[in-house]
């Protein structure tokens, strides 16, 4: 597994990591601790050293499972967690230094750690990215030894640009074949400022696997069923904000480019082709998906023709709809 230096942290991390929103469960299904452990074991065996989680994933159970795993298995995992989405209501006013400190304490306890490798603000309301008091608190917690580094997870490119006014070490952003806007300004600025990029939602909520059709049915508790228009949270989190039927058309064109219906390895390999990206974090609800995801690390680089074809498909099908929004 190829490694990259992760932003200002100085740490080397695997170019393919593990996202744990679905750790041990399908969206909307009960949490399965045994499967969560199998996923983590498989990731480690495959050479993955970067794990991304959040305090809200599986209502804290993802952090707890990771904590239990690393307490019983000597591992090389670098663990990034996120905070803020537990606030109710989730408004800028609810973000306070005291709340941030509480989130850090809770994550430390759930993961049985003395210090967090990295904590990210978890897609807060836009005004929070300009809050001196919040970033000062993160810096205080770093100086106190509770966290090693901090950063942000963003919905919009403009939020990431604002956050780089502070001394963040990393940034998490949706980046995939259906979301190309970060390439314009965000990635060059991140490279200039030595900010590590965590590319999330690389498979566009599964749409870029090539395995879905207009007849695919998602469970009622699955965000791909209830959040397509942003009813619960930013719609960009679901299929990367791409209207489902339009996305299916673009997927069919991508299948022609790569000569296969199995797009997932190509979609992940496409992300790793961009030097600004430190790590890409496909999720896995079962261990076999981890094995499939890391196949991208063994692939040859995509050709210039393939890279241009992805750009052309985006320009033809998605740019007008997606580019202005995020």
Secondary structure, DSSP 8 states (H G I E B T S, - for coil): --EEE-GGG--EEESB-EE-TTTTS-TTS---HHHHHHHHHHHHHTT--EEE--TTGGGGHHHHHHHHHHHHS----EEEEEESTT-SS--GGG--HHHHHHHHHHHHHHTT-SSEEEEEEES--GGGGG-HHHHHHHHHHHHTTSEEEEEEE-SSHHHHHHHTTS--SEEEEE-BTTB-GGGTTHHHHHHHTT-EEEEE-TTTTTGGGT---TT----TTSHHHH-TTSSSS-GGGSGGG--HHHHHHHHHHHHHHHTSS--HHHHHHHHHTSTTEEEE--B-SSHHHHHHHHGGGGS----HHHHHHHHHHIIIIIHHHHTTT-
